Amino acid sequence: MLTVSDLMTVNPDTVKPDTPLREVINIMKVEGCRQLPVVDADGKVVGIVTDRDVRLAMNSPIVLHGRWQDEELLMLYDTKPGDCYLDLASLSSGRNA
């Protein structure tokens, strides 16, 4: 019988609750993952952040207001102000975290 241990990613990349969005995006891009476990200082899983969460945050009015000045964030995906960020998932290689 197939079990979760047959499918899971062992030792996935993780982020902390205070990890900047640009770092989350970079990890997802470099590692080709679409989800990252969020861990506290003790390494306990406290949540998960997904590429969907990132897409929603990138398109929120609060983030949009200050994002245009953030050249480093835009350069992570070779984009420019005004580009659509709804296709972030296609930029990852599809490896599941």
N, C-alpha and C positions, 0 to 999 in steps of 0.2 A: 504494500500500500504506500502510495506517495504521501509524504508528510511535509510539513513546513520546513523542516531542517534540510530537506532535499532542494528546496527552492530559495531559501533565504540567502542574503548576502552576509557572509561572515566578516566581522570587523569593518562595518561600513564607515565612510567618512562621516563625521558629526560636526555640528556647530553648537555654539552656546547661545543662550537667549539674547545676549548683547552683541552678537556677531553682526557687523554691518551688512546691509543688503548687497553691496557690491562684492563682498567676499563670498556670500552665498551664491550669487550668480557665477562668479569665477569658478568656484568649486564644481557647480553643476556643469559648467561648460568644459572644464579641464577633465573632470572625472567621468563625464557623460552620464550623470545620474539625474533623475527627475524628482527624487525625494531625499531629504537629509534628516536623520534623527537629531533632535535638539536635546542636549544633555546639560545637567547642572554641573557645579564644580566637583561633585563626587562621581560624575560619570553616569548618574541615574537619568534615564530617558524621561523628559518632562513634556515632550511633544514631537511634532514632525512638521517640517516646512516642505512644501511641494512646489514644483514649477508653476502650478496654477496659483498658489498663494503669491508667488513672485510676480506673475503676470497681473494679477488683480492689484497688487501694491503699486506696480509700475504705472498702472493706468488710473490710479486714484487721484482725485483733484489735489489732495494734500501733497502727494509725492510729485505730481506733475508741476506744481507751482515752483518748487526749488530745483527740480531735476535738470532743467536746461543749462544751468551753470555747471553741472557736474560732468565735465569732459571725460574724466576717467571712466565713469560709469557707462557713458555712451560708447567709449572706445572698446569696452569689453566685447561688444558685439559688432564692432565696425559699423556703427550706426551714426546718424546725425539727428539733430533736433527735428522733430516733426515726423520721424519714422514711427511706424506702428509696432508695438511691443507684444501684440497678441500671439505671435508665433514663436515664442521663446522655446517651447518644447522641441521644435524642429531643429534647433541649434544644438541639442544634446544628441549623443550617439545612440541613446535608447537603453543604455545599461541601467537596470533598476537598482536602487539602493535598498 
